[in-house]
Amino acid sequence: MPVTVEGSAGQPITLQLSHGPATGYGWVLDLPNGVTRVEDGPKSPPPPGQELGSSSGAPVRVVAAKGRYQITAKFVRPWQPDAPIETVVIDLVVD
């Protein structure tokens, strides 16, 4: 079932993708025409005392023109691109 994300045309839109501890995995996006991945957003610091094993990634962001798009995001290791441990389908709605 797709996850719906909304945003404004020409502005960075944060995709709600989870990050685990530093394990070599990262999000690879299958982007349709009209959608571009931009620099990831700022990482929020983990709560005090929970630094060890905390999430190591920053929010994944895209920019898009007005329209409706479908993005497939796969959480993979670069050396295992065909073995994602998670796949998320995102319905992106841009006004």
C-alpha positions, 0 to 999 in steps of 0.5 A: 500500500503506497504512503502518501507524501504532500509538498509544494512545487520547487521546494524540498519535500521530505520523504518519511523513510526510516533509517537504522544504525550504520550498517551500509544500507541506504535508500535508492529511489526510482524517480519518475520524470519531473522529480529530482533527489536533492541533498538530504535534510539535516540529521536530528541528534539522538536523545542523550544516552541513546547515541550508540546504535542510533539512526545514522541517516538524514531525511531523504528529500526530493524536489518536483514540479506540480503533479502526482508521482509514484516513487519506489524507494529501496533500502539496499547496500550498494554492493547488493542492489537487487536485495533490498531489505525494505521497499516503500512505494510513495504517492507524491502529491505536489501542489 
